[in-house]
Every structure is written in C-alpha cells, then in structure tokens.
C-alpha cells in the first residue's frame, strides 16, 4: 500500500478514500500512527498548535504532550488552566474565549500567528456532554449540544483552513468519541454530535486535501475517565481509526494528518 516511510501520504489517501475509522487495530494505519514520537517524520518540533479546551482534562493532556515535544501551543478555553507549563511557558499562550464565538476564534488564531509566527495545527477538543434519555431530550438542549460539538467545530475548521491554505497547508484534528459509533442509553444527543463530527471530518478531508490541509479525527477509548487517563501519560490512550494508542503518541497522530 506504499512506502513504509510515508505515513503522511497513507493518512491522506485513507482520508480521501473515506476510510478513516474503518481501520482496525493491528492494521497498516495502526502500525504507522503508533510509531509516533520515535520517527522524525512525525516531529512537532516548532509547530504552532491551537488546542481548544486545553485548560483541563483531555485538552490539557494534549497541550502538555505537544509542549513536551517541542510544539508551541495556544489554548482557547473559557476557563483558566488547572496546570502550569513551567519552564515551557515561553511556548504557551493562554486565551479566554468561547469556541462558539467567531470573534474569539479569529482572535485565538491571530494570537497563534502574532505570538509564534505561524499556525500549523488545530486540535478541536472542546466539547459538551449531555446525559438524558432520548424521550426526555428537549429540542433546546439537543440543539445547544450540536451547536457546541458540531457547528462551532465546523467554524473553527473553516477559519483554520483560511489561514492554513494561504500558508501552504496544515493539520486539523477533531476529537470525536467511540460513542459516535457505539451509542449508549442516555447519550443519544452526544453520540449524534460525535457521529456528525466524524462525517464532517471526512467531508473536509475530501474538500481540502488539494489545499494541503489534512483533516482527521480521533477519540478517547473511555469517555468516562479519559481526562484522568491522559494525565497519566504512561497509561493514557486514544482511539484513531480503530487503533488504540498511548497519549504520548498524540503529537505523532497530529502530524500524521499534515
């Protein structure tokens, strides 16, 4: 299926073939993505990454791992971080804002380009969660969750594409969930939003590949305790195209997209 030293090309071709997520663990994609940080082709050294919701939980884990691997990280969140970048603070910019607000989104991208001189990677991590049986789910609550988990992400992707296309390309990673494929009782709204996000990701990958903007998705293995798992890097996990990976490989997953 191609040169074993060309995982980026493989990722793009799989996206274009609309096969993301159909790849099971142990597959060709699993082998290449899992190589992660050990391969220079996956380096995020010097990459400027915008991570939404990086103040806590899953997003904080992503931001910390990217910083540890030499990336420059911008956090767009409505709360202050519950972690300290320490000696890496000169490579971290923190911005308060709402991912549903287009002005805040453009401001965060502007912060990335102004503070660090570029914009290479967008990680759409911020999302809402709703536990409610379908028969009791009102239209307002359902719509609010879709607005945050799908509509806001679509706008973030669009704004990122505007900049990345002009810069010669970039990578967008949308954080989904296994619940988008295997729903559970009481989580119909959340599962629907994540399923929609997977399909949005496939559509954007098709449309934007020619612009050099790679788009893919990944989601936590255990949504109920993903934040605690990712904060413990040694036992953390993520699900990408059906392949179970350690959190420490997420930086490699991002560059596999672009």
N, C-alpha and C positions, 0 to 999 in steps of 0.2 A: 504493500500500500504506500510505498515511498521510502525515502531515505530515513534511516533510524535517527539521523541527526537533524531532522527537520520537523520538530513537533509543532511549530507555529503554523507551517503550511498544512499539516494534518488537521489542526484545530479549525482552521479557516475552511478547509474542504468539507469537514464534517458539518460545520455550521451551514454552509451553502447547500449541502445535501439534505438539510433539515433533519439531521440525525442526532443532534445533541440530546442527551438524556436517554437515548436508546442503547447506549453502550454500557455493558455490564462490567462489574469488577473483574480484573484479570485480563481485560481486553487490551488491544493495542493502545487506545487512548489512556487507559488506566496506567499502563507501563510508562508512557511518556510524561503524563502530567505528574505522576508520583515521583519522578526524578527531581523535580523541584529545584531547591537551592543548590544542589550539587552540580548543576550544569550551567555553564556561563551563558547559554542561550536563554536561560530563564532569569537572568540577573535583573533586579530592580534598582540597582545602584544608580543614584542620581535621577530616578524617575519622580515626577511630580504627581502625587496621587491625592484625589479628593475622596474622602470616605464620609458618607453621611451617617449620622448617628454613632460617631466614634467615641462618644463620651463614656459609654458604659457597654457592658455585655459583649456580644459578638463583634460589634464595630470596634470596640476598644481593643479586642484581641487582634483584629485585622490591622489596625493602625500600629500597634506595638510591634507586630512581626514585620511590617513593612519598614518601620523606622530602624529596627534592628538589622535589616538587610540593606540599609543604605538609601532608602527612598526618602523623599521629602513629602510630608503629609499635611493636608489641610482637613480639619474636622468641621463639618457643618451639622450643628445639633442645637436643640432648644434648651439643653442643659449643659452645665459645666462638666468637664471630665472628672471622673472619680479616680483618675490615675495621673501620675506625674511623669512626663517624658524625661525628666532628669537631665543628664548631660547631653541628651539628644534634642533639647528644647529649641536649639537653633535651626532644627529641621522640621519643626512642628508649628503650625499656625492654627489657632482655635477661633472659630467664628460662631456666634449665636445667631440662629435663624430658623425658619420654618421651611422645610423642603417643599411645601405646597405653595410657597410664595415665590413667584417668578423673580421678583427683585432680589430676594435673599439668595436665590440660586445663582443669578448672574453676579451678585456680589461675592459669593464664595469662589466662583471660577475666576473672577477678577483678582481675588486675594491670591489664588494659586499662581496666576501669571505675574502679578506685581511683586509678590514676596519671593518667589522662587524662579521666575523667568520662564515658565512654561506650564503645560498642562497635558500630561500623558495618559493618566488612568483615572477613571471614575468607578468607585465602588458604591453601588446603590444598596446600602444596608438598612437604612432607617425604614421602619415599618410599624404598623399597628397590629394588634391581636385581639380577637373577639371570641368569647365563649358564649354561645347562645344556640339553643335548638332552632332549627330552620323554621318550625311552625310559629315561633315567637319572635323571629328576627324581623324588626321593622325596617321599612324602606330607608329611613334616615340613617340608621346605624349601618346598614349594608352599604349605602352609598358613601358614607364617610370613610369606611374602611377601603373601599375601592378607590376613592379619591387619593388616599394616602399611599396605598400599596401599589397602585397601578398608574393612575393619572399623573401623580407627582413624579413618579419614576420616568414615565414617558417624556415629561417636560425636561427633567434633568438630562435624559439621554439626548434630547433634541438640542439643548443648549451646549452640551459637551461636544456633540457632533459638529456644531457650527464652528467651534474653536479648533477641534482636532483635525477636521478636514483641511482647514487653512494651514495647519502646521505639518501636514503630510501624514497624519494618521494618529492612532491612539487605541486604547483598550477600554471597554466598558464591561463591568462585571455586575450583573444583577443577582442579588441574593434571594433565592427562592426557598422552597421547602419541599420535603418529601410529601407533605400533606397536599401539595398541588396535584399529586398523582394518586396518593392513597389517603383519602379523607377519613376523618374520624367523626363520630357523632358529636354534635355540638359545635363543630368548627366549619360549618358549610361556607360561611362568608369568607373566612380566612383562606380556606382551601381553594375557593373560587378565585380569590385575588391572586394567589400564587400560581395557579394554573394559567390564568390570564397573563401573568408576568412572563412565564416560560414562553408562551406563544408570541408575545410582544418581542421577546429577545430573539427568537428565530426570525421574525419578520424584519427586525432591524439589521440582523446579521446579513440577510439577503440583500437589503437595500444599500447598506453602507460599506460592504466589502470593497467595492470599487474605489471608495474614498480612502481606503487604508485604515478604516475604523473597525476594529474587531469587537464583536459583542458575544458574550456567553453568559451562562448562569451557573450558580452553584447554591446549595442549601445545606443547612445543618442536618446531621443524622438524627439527633434527638432534640426537637424544638423545645421540649420542656426544660432541658438543662444545658442547652448549647452554650450559654454565657459562661457557666462555671467550667464546662469542658474546655472551652477555648482559652480561658485564663490559665489553665494548667496545660502549657504547651506540649508537655510530654505525652499527654493522653488525649489531646484535642482531636477533633475530627470535622471533616466537611464532606459533603456529597457533591460530586461533579460528574455529570453524565453517568451516574450509577456507580462511580468508583469512590470507595471510602479512603479518605486521605487525612493525614495529620494536619493540625492547624499550622504547624511550622512550614508546610508546603504551600500555603495560600498565596504567598508572593509569587511563587512559580506558576500557580494557576492563572494569576492575573496576566503575567507576561505570555502565557500560552495563548491568550486571546489577542495579543498585539505585539 
